[in-house]
Amino acid sequence: MRPLTSGHRPSWPLLVLGALWVLVPAWVWATLAGVLLAGHPAYAVAVSLAAVVGVLVLADGIRRARAGAPPPGDRRRRPWLRVAGGAVVVLASVLVLGVLTWLRPFGASPQAVALTDGTPEVAVADSASRITITPTAGAPADGLVFQPGARVDPRAYLPLLTEIAADGHLVVVVKQPFGIGFTAAGAPSGVIADHPEVGTWVTGGHSLGGVVASTYAADHPDEIDGLLLWASYPLDDLSGRADLAVATVSGSEDGLATPADIGASLADLPPDTQAVEVAGGVHAFFGDYGEQPGDGIPGTSRAEAQAQVVEASLALLRAAAAS
């Protein structure tokens, strides 16, 4: 076996690059394994594939180091091509690993996770693409398809949505590929098809999830009777939709979907939209996933804010069923 000498320096960039491709996925799995396993499998698969790439790059780097430096003639052949190729590989690695790091989800609190077992009032069914919450007392006549906020563990919304379901409504939480709402924009279609017994449907969501829910409501007026926005706003102009019951629930201290943003969005919603501002509420109070960078400073408790969110949401569901 040949020793690794200074003549083998060209292999070290591969070794460093391979180590990064292994370490980033390892860090994600080590810190959030439960969240990855509970969410849509797309992110978990992508992170795992990145680790495989890292192992292959490391193996190639070790092989090159042990094989020795290339002959001088090979080193002189098209040096600009080697440099350009190396730059492309490095930039692609930075981009891919940066995106995987940014997509790392906000994990649900232990209290929220515990609700996946259900309660006496609701039964919870978990699958790879959705969480279905069904009231145990009677068959629900209406349903809510809920889209989580970007990169938020879908289980983080169970404390609020369990209370809504316990009031007699079917609630389905969408598990979005990579935690991004636009990757599951058509998800309500499958949910509605799977529940023909439900006659009234509301789409809704938190933050980016609400934006995506609004696009489905805009594109499917024959299917959707209501739209529920949590710290969110519509992508399309829905101001002329007299047939659509809408509620927009926001926090007065939200640093991401600010009161100014919510106020400006009202022009794109029907005139009879229920606009509810939770005094002291912040962006992260619409779920149980801890604090969120860029958010405001709360002026009330999470429990008090969420009680108001649930109350406003139930009022919207009843309005949609009556329309």
C-alpha positions as CSV (number, residue, x, y, z in Angstrom):
1,M,0.0,0.0,0.0
2,R,1.4,3.4,-1.0
3,P,1.7,6.0,1.8
4,L,-0.1,9.3,1.3
5,T,2.5,11.9,0.4
6,S,2.6,15.5,-0.6
7,G,2.5,14.4,-4.2
8,H,-1.0,13.3,-3.7
9,R,-2.4,16.7,-2.7
10,P,-4.9,16.8,-5.6
11,S,-7.0,14.2,-3.7
12,W,-7.5,16.4,-0.6
13,P,-10.2,18.6,-2.2
14,L,-12.2,15.4,-2.9
15,L,-11.8,14.2,0.7
16,V,-12.9,17.6,2.1
17,L,-15.9,17.7,-0.2
18,G,-16.9,14.2,0.5
19,A,-16.7,14.8,4.2
20,L,-19.1,17.8,3.9
21,W,-21.5,15.6,1.9
22,V,-21.5,13.1,4.7
23,L,-21.4,15.5,7.7
24,V,-24.4,17.7,6.7
25,P,-26.8,14.7,6.3
26,A,-25.4,13.1,9.5
27,W,-26.1,16.3,11.4
28,V,-29.6,16.5,10.1
29,W,-30.4,12.9,11.0
30,A,-28.7,13.1,14.4
31,T,-30.7,16.2,15.4
32,L,-34.1,15.6,13.8
33,A,-34.5,11.9,13.0
34,G,-37.9,11.7,14.6
35,V,-39.1,14.7,12.5
36,L,-37.7,13.3,9.3
37,L,-39.4,9.9,9.9
38,A,-42.7,11.5,10.7
39,G,-42.8,13.9,7.7
40,H,-43.2,13.4,4.0
41,P,-40.4,11.0,2.9
42,A,-39.0,13.3,0.2
43,Y,-36.7,15.3,2.5
44,A,-35.5,12.2,4.4
45,V,-34.7,10.5,1.1
46,A,-32.8,13.5,-0.3
47,V,-30.7,13.8,2.8
48,S,-29.9,10.1,2.7
49,L,-28.9,10.3,-0.9
50,A,-26.6,13.2,-0.1
51,A,-24.8,11.0,2.4
52,V,-24.4,8.3,-0.2
53,V,-22.9,10.8,-2.6
54,G,-20.5,11.8,0.2
55,V,-19.4,8.3,0.8
56,L,-18.7,7.8,-2.9
57,V,-16.7,11.0,-3.2
58,L,-14.7,10.1,-0.1
59,A,-14.0,6.6,-1.5
60,D,-12.9,8.2,-4.8
61,G,-10.6,10.7,-3.0
62,I,-9.0,7.9,-1.0
63,R,-8.5,5.8,-4.2
64,R,-6.9,8.7,-6.0
65,A,-4.6,9.4,-3.0
66,R,-3.4,5.8,-2.8
67,A,-3.0,5.6,-6.6
68,G,-0.6,8.5,-6.6
69,A,-0.4,11.7,-8.5
70,P,-1.2,11.7,-12.2
71,P,1.7,11.7,-14.7
72,P,3.1,15.2,-15.5
73,G,1.7,15.0,-19.1
74,D,-1.8,14.5,-17.7
75,R,-1.5,17.4,-15.3
76,R,-0.7,19.7,-18.3
77,R,-3.6,18.6,-20.4
78,R,-6.4,21.2,-20.4
79,P,-5.7,22.7,-17.0
80,W,-8.5,25.2,-17.5
81,L,-11.0,22.4,-18.0
82,R,-10.0,20.8,-14.6
83,V,-10.2,24.1,-12.8
84,A,-13.6,24.9,-14.4
85,G,-14.9,21.4,-13.6
86,G,-13.7,21.6,-10.0
87,A,-15.4,25.0,-9.6
88,V,-18.7,23.7,-10.9
89,V,-18.5,20.7,-8.5
90,V,-17.8,23.0,-5.5
91,L,-20.5,25.4,-6.4
92,A,-23.0,22.6,-6.9
93,S,-22.1,21.1,-3.6
94,V,-22.5,24.4,-1.8
95,L,-25.9,24.9,-3.4
96,V,-27.2,21.5,-2.7
97,L,-25.9,21.2,0.8
98,G,-27.1,24.8,1.5
99,V,-30.6,24.0,0.4
100,L,-30.7,20.8,2.4
101,T,-29.6,22.8,5.5
102,W,-32.1,25.5,4.9
103,L,-34.9,22.9,4.5
104,R,-34.2,21.5,7.9
105,P,-37.6,21.5,9.5
106,F,-38.9,23.1,12.8
107,G,-39.7,20.2,14.9
108,A,-43.0,19.9,16.8
109,S,-43.1,20.1,20.6
110,P,-43.4,16.9,22.6
111,Q,-46.9,17.9,23.6
112,A,-47.9,18.1,19.9
113,V,-46.2,14.8,19.0
114,A,-48.1,13.1,21.8
115,L,-51.4,14.0,20.1
116,T,-50.6,11.7,17.2
117,D,-52.0,8.9,19.4
118,G,-55.3,10.6,19.4
119,T,-57.6,11.6,22.3
120,P,-61.0,10.3,23.5
121,E,-62.6,13.0,21.3
122,V,-60.6,12.3,18.1
123,A,-58.9,9.5,16.2
124,V,-55.6,10.2,14.4
125,A,-54.4,8.3,11.4
126,D,-50.9,9.0,10.2
127,S,-49.6,8.2,6.7
128,A,-46.7,9.3,4.5
129,S,-48.6,12.1,2.9
130,R,-51.2,13.2,5.5
131,I,-52.4,13.2,9.1
132,T,-56.2,12.6,9.3
133,I,-58.0,13.7,12.5
134,T,-61.5,12.3,12.8
135,P,-64.0,13.1,15.6
136,T,-65.1,10.0,17.4
137,A,-68.6,11.2,18.0
138,G,-70.6,10.9,14.8
139,A,-69.7,11.2,11.1
140,P,-68.5,14.7,10.2
141,A,-70.4,16.5,7.4
142,D,-67.6,19.0,6.7
143,G,-63.9,19.0,6.5
144,L,-60.7,21.1,6.6
145,V,-57.7,20.4,4.5
146,F,-54.8,22.2,6.2
147,Q,-51.4,23.1,4.7
148,P,-48.5,23.7,7.2
149,G,-46.2,26.6,7.1
150,A,-42.9,26.3,5.3
151,R,-40.5,23.8,6.9
152,V,-42.8,23.2,9.9
153,D,-43.4,19.7,11.2
154,P,-47.0,18.9,10.3
155,R,-47.5,17.5,13.8
156,A,-46.9,21.0,15.3
157,Y,-50.5,22.0,14.4
158,L,-52.2,19.1,16.2
159,P,-52.8,21.0,19.4
160,L,-55.1,23.4,17.5
161,L,-56.4,21.1,14.9
162,T,-57.4,18.4,17.4
163,E,-59.6,20.9,19.1
164,I,-61.2,21.8,15.8
165,A,-61.8,18.2,14.9
166,A,-63.2,17.5,18.4
167,D,-66.0,20.0,17.5
168,G,-67.2,17.6,14.9
169,H,-65.1,18.4,11.8
170,L,-62.9,16.2,9.7
171,V,-59.4,17.7,9.6
172,V,-56.6,16.5,7.2
173,V,-53.1,17.9,7.6
174,V,-51.0,17.7,4.4
175,K,-47.5,16.4,4.6
176,Q,-45.7,18.5,2.0
177,P,-42.6,17.3,0.1
178,F,-39.6,19.1,1.5
179,G,-41.9,21.1,3.8
180,I,-42.8,23.5,1.1
181,G,-46.5,24.2,0.3
182,F,-46.2,24.6,-3.4
183,T,-44.9,21.0,-3.7
184,A,-48.4,19.8,-2.5
185,A,-50.6,22.4,-4.1
186,G,-53.0,19.8,-5.4
187,A,-53.2,17.7,-2.2
188,P,-56.8,18.7,-1.4
189,S,-58.0,16.9,-4.5
190,G,-56.9,13.6,-3.2
191,V,-58.3,14.2,0.2
192,I,-61.7,15.2,-1.1
193,A,-61.7,12.1,-3.4
194,D,-61.0,9.9,-0.4
195,H,-63.9,11.3,1.6
196,P,-67.0,11.4,-0.5
197,E,-69.2,11.3,2.6
198,V,-68.1,14.9,3.4
199,G,-70.2,17.5,1.6
200,T,-68.6,20.8,2.6
201,W,-64.8,21.5,2.3
202,V,-62.6,24.3,3.6
203,T,-58.9,24.7,2.6
204,G,-56.6,26.5,4.9
205,G,-53.1,26.9,6.1
206,H,-50.4,28.7,8.0
207,S,-48.1,31.2,6.4
208,L,-47.0,29.8,3.0
209,G,-49.4,27.0,3.5
210,G,-52.3,29.5,3.6
211,V,-51.0,31.0,0.3
212,V,-51.1,27.6,-1.3
213,A,-54.5,26.8,0.2
214,S,-55.8,30.1,-1.4
215,T,-54.7,29.0,-4.8
216,Y,-56.6,25.7,-4.6
217,A,-59.8,27.6,-3.4
218,A,-59.4,30.0,-6.3
219,D,-59.0,27.2,-8.9
220,H,-61.7,24.9,-7.6
221,P,-64.8,27.0,-6.8
222,D,-67.1,24.0,-7.2
223,E,-65.2,22.0,-4.5
224,I,-64.2,24.5,-1.9
225,D,-66.7,26.4,0.3
226,G,-64.4,28.2,2.6
227,L,-60.8,29.5,3.1
228,L,-59.0,29.7,6.4
229,L,-55.8,31.8,6.6
230,W,-53.6,31.7,9.6
231,A,-51.0,34.5,9.5
232,S,-51.3,34.4,5.7
233,Y,-52.8,36.0,2.7
234,P,-54.1,35.0,-0.8
235,L,-52.0,34.7,-3.9
236,D,-55.0,35.5,-6.2
237,D,-57.7,38.1,-6.1
238,L,-60.7,36.5,-4.4
239,S,-62.6,39.7,-3.7
240,G,-65.3,38.8,-6.1
241,R,-66.0,35.4,-4.6
242,A,-69.3,35.9,-2.9
243,D,-69.7,32.1,-2.7
244,L,-66.5,31.6,-0.5
245,A,-66.6,32.0,3.2
246,V,-63.2,33.4,4.3
247,A,-61.5,34.1,7.7
248,T,-58.0,35.6,8.1
249,V,-56.6,35.2,11.6
250,S,-53.3,37.0,12.4
251,G,-51.2,38.1,15.3
252,S,-50.6,41.8,16.2
253,E,-46.9,41.1,17.0
254,D,-46.2,38.8,14.0
255,G,-42.8,39.7,12.6
256,L,-43.2,37.6,9.4
257,A,-46.8,38.0,8.2
258,T,-46.9,41.5,9.7
259,P,-50.2,43.4,10.4
260,A,-49.4,45.7,7.5
261,D,-49.1,42.6,5.2
262,I,-52.4,41.2,6.5
263,G,-54.2,44.6,6.2
264,A,-53.0,45.0,2.6
265,S,-54.3,41.5,1.7
266,L,-57.9,42.3,2.7
267,A,-58.4,44.0,-0.6
268,D,-58.0,40.6,-2.3
269,L,-60.6,38.9,-0.1
270,P,-64.4,39.0,-0.2
271,P,-66.0,42.0,1.6
272,D,-67.5,39.8,4.3
273,T,-64.2,38.2,5.3
274,Q,-63.9,37.6,9.0
275,A,-60.7,39.4,10.0
276,V,-59.5,38.4,13.5
277,E,-56.3,39.9,15.0
278,V,-55.0,38.1,18.1
279,A,-53.6,40.7,20.4
280,G,-50.0,39.9,21.3
281,G,-49.9,36.9,18.9
282,V,-46.8,36.0,16.9
283,H,-46.2,33.8,13.9
284,A,-45.0,30.8,15.8
285,F,-48.1,30.8,18.0
286,F,-50.1,29.3,15.2
287,G,-48.4,26.0,15.8
288,D,-46.3,24.3,18.5
289,Y,-42.7,24.3,17.1
290,G,-40.9,26.8,19.3
291,E,-39.6,30.2,18.2
292,Q,-39.0,31.2,14.6
293,P,-36.2,33.5,13.4
294,G,-37.5,36.9,12.4
295,D,-40.7,36.6,14.4
296,G,-42.0,39.3,16.8
297,I,-42.0,39.4,20.6
298,P,-45.3,37.9,22.0
299,G,-47.5,40.0,24.1
300,T,-49.7,37.1,25.3
301,S,-49.4,33.4,26.1
302,R,-49.3,30.7,23.5
303,A,-52.3,29.1,25.1
304,E,-54.4,32.3,25.0
305,A,-53.5,33.0,21.4
306,Q,-54.3,29.5,20.3
307,A,-57.6,29.6,22.0
308,Q,-58.6,32.6,19.9
309,V,-57.3,31.0,16.7
310,V,-59.4,27.9,17.3
311,E,-62.5,30.0,18.1
312,A,-62.1,32.0,14.9
313,S,-61.5,28.9,12.9
314,L,-64.6,27.1,14.2
315,A,-66.6,30.2,13.3
316,L,-65.4,30.0,9.7
317,L,-66.1,26.3,9.4
318,R,-69.7,26.9,10.6
319,A,-70.1,29.8,8.2
320,A,-68.9,27.6,5.3
321,A,-71.3,24.8,6.2
322,A,-74.2,27.3,6.3
323,S,-73.4,28.9,3.0
